[in-house]
Amino acid sequence: MPNATRCQLPPGSQLRDSLLRIDYLDSFEVPSRTPEQDVVLIYAAAFGTGRNYAVGDRIGRWTLFAKHQDELITGANDRHLDFRVSVFRDARPRIVLSTAVMTHNTLGRAYLATILPFHRFGVATLLGNASAAGRI
């Protein structure tokens, strides 16, 4: 099974501009078996969703904040923290799944500290499984 590996946020990503401040940022990558695949289809393959979305639409529990040719940015805002998830396709070819978080208070920072080990494992597993199944 192709393993997702940690990497840097791609230079072309718009994720850094999606929050006022970033308190946590991570990125994981897998090789893309289908480099020409539309980024919406890549997102759907990774997260098990379908249909064509527009900015502002809900994708499950998350809102689509930005839709670019090679990147989708979804996430949610809460009184404790805001987060964004980016699915980015670049020319290497690879798929990069990145998460950015901005905390608002002590509860948000405590939640983030508690969830991070599970988040890292879950993201790497999700991306690795989608790659191993040939969906991305």
C-alpha positions as CSV (number, residue, x, y, z in Angstrom):
1,M,0.0,0.0,0.0
2,P,1.4,3.4,-0.9
3,N,2.0,5.3,2.4
4,A,1.2,8.9,2.7
5,T,4.3,10.8,3.9
6,R,4.7,14.2,5.5
7,C,5.7,17.0,3.3
8,Q,5.8,20.8,3.0
9,L,2.7,22.8,1.9
10,P,3.1,23.2,-1.8
11,P,4.2,26.7,-2.9
12,G,1.1,27.0,-5.2
13,S,-1.4,26.2,-2.4
14,Q,-3.8,29.0,-1.4
15,L,-4.3,27.4,2.1
16,R,-2.1,29.9,3.9
17,D,-4.4,32.7,2.8
18,S,-7.6,30.9,4.0
19,L,-7.2,31.9,7.7
20,L,-6.1,35.1,9.4
21,R,-3.5,33.2,11.4
22,I,-2.2,29.6,11.3
23,D,-1.5,28.0,14.7
24,Y,-1.1,24.5,13.2
25,L,-0.3,23.3,9.7
26,D,0.5,19.8,8.3
27,S,0.7,18.3,4.9
28,F,0.8,14.7,3.6
29,E,1.4,13.5,0.1
30,V,1.0,10.4,-2.1
31,P,1.9,9.9,-5.8
32,S,-0.9,10.6,-8.1
33,R,-1.8,7.7,-10.4
34,T,-4.2,10.0,-12.3
35,P,-2.5,13.4,-12.6
36,E,-5.0,14.7,-15.1
37,Q,-8.0,13.9,-12.8
38,D,-10.1,16.9,-11.8
39,V,-9.5,18.1,-8.3
40,V,-13.2,17.7,-7.4
41,L,-13.0,14.1,-8.3
42,I,-9.8,13.6,-6.2
43,Y,-11.6,15.1,-3.2
44,A,-14.6,12.9,-3.8
45,A,-12.3,9.8,-4.1
46,A,-10.4,10.7,-0.9
47,F,-13.5,11.6,1.2
48,G,-16.2,9.4,-0.3
49,T,-18.3,12.3,-1.6
50,G,-19.7,13.0,-5.0
51,R,-21.2,15.7,-7.2
52,N,-19.9,19.0,-8.4
53,Y,-19.7,21.6,-5.6
54,A,-19.7,25.4,-5.6
55,V,-18.0,27.7,-3.1
56,G,-20.3,28.0,-0.1
57,D,-21.8,24.5,-0.5
58,R,-21.7,22.0,2.3
59,I,-19.7,18.8,1.7
60,G,-20.8,16.6,4.5
61,R,-20.3,18.7,7.7
62,W,-17.8,21.0,6.0
63,T,-18.1,24.1,3.9
64,L,-16.3,24.6,0.6
65,F,-14.3,27.8,1.1
66,A,-12.3,27.8,-2.2
67,K,-12.2,26.0,-5.5
68,H,-9.2,26.4,-7.7
69,Q,-8.1,24.5,-10.8
70,D,-5.7,22.4,-8.7
71,E,-7.0,22.8,-5.2
72,L,-10.2,22.6,-3.0
73,I,-10.3,24.1,0.4
74,T,-13.0,23.0,2.8
75,G,-13.4,23.4,6.6
76,A,-15.5,24.8,9.4
77,N,-15.5,27.8,11.8
78,D,-16.3,27.4,15.5
79,R,-16.0,29.6,18.5
80,H,-13.0,27.5,19.7
81,L,-11.1,27.0,16.4
82,D,-11.4,27.3,12.7
83,F,-9.8,24.8,10.4
84,R,-9.3,24.3,6.7
85,V,-8.5,21.2,4.7
86,S,-6.8,21.5,1.3
87,V,-6.7,18.8,-1.4
88,F,-4.0,19.9,-3.9
89,R,-2.8,18.4,-7.1
90,D,0.5,19.4,-8.5
91,A,2.7,18.6,-11.5
92,R,5.1,16.2,-9.7
93,P,2.5,14.4,-10.0
94,R,1.2,14.0,-6.4
95,I,-1.8,14.7,-4.3
96,V,-1.2,16.7,-1.1
97,L,-3.7,16.8,1.8
98,S,-3.0,19.7,4.1
99,T,-4.7,20.9,7.3
100,A,-4.5,24.4,8.8
101,V,-5.9,25.4,12.2
102,M,-6.5,28.8,13.9
103,T,-7.4,28.5,17.6
104,H,-9.4,31.2,19.3
105,N,-9.1,30.3,23.0
106,T,-7.8,27.9,25.6
107,L,-10.5,25.2,24.8
108,G,-9.5,25.3,21.2
109,R,-5.8,24.9,22.0
110,A,-6.6,22.0,24.4
111,Y,-8.8,20.3,21.8
112,L,-6.1,20.7,19.1
113,A,-3.4,19.2,21.4
114,T,-5.6,16.3,22.2
115,I,-6.7,15.5,18.7
116,L,-3.4,15.9,16.8
117,P,-2.0,12.4,17.2
118,F,-5.3,10.9,15.9
119,H,-5.5,13.5,13.2
120,R,-2.0,12.7,11.8
121,F,-2.7,9.0,11.8
122,G,-6.2,9.4,10.3
123,V,-5.1,11.7,7.5
124,A,-2.1,9.5,6.6
125,T,-4.4,6.4,6.6
126,L,-7.2,8.1,4.6
127,L,-4.8,9.3,1.9
128,G,-2.8,6.1,1.8
129,N,-5.9,4.0,1.5
130,A,-7.4,6.1,-1.3
131,S,-4.0,5.8,-3.2
132,A,-3.8,2.1,-2.6
133,A,-7.3,1.6,-3.9
134,G,-6.4,3.5,-7.1
135,R,-8.9,6.2,-6.5
136,I,-6.3,9.0,-6.7
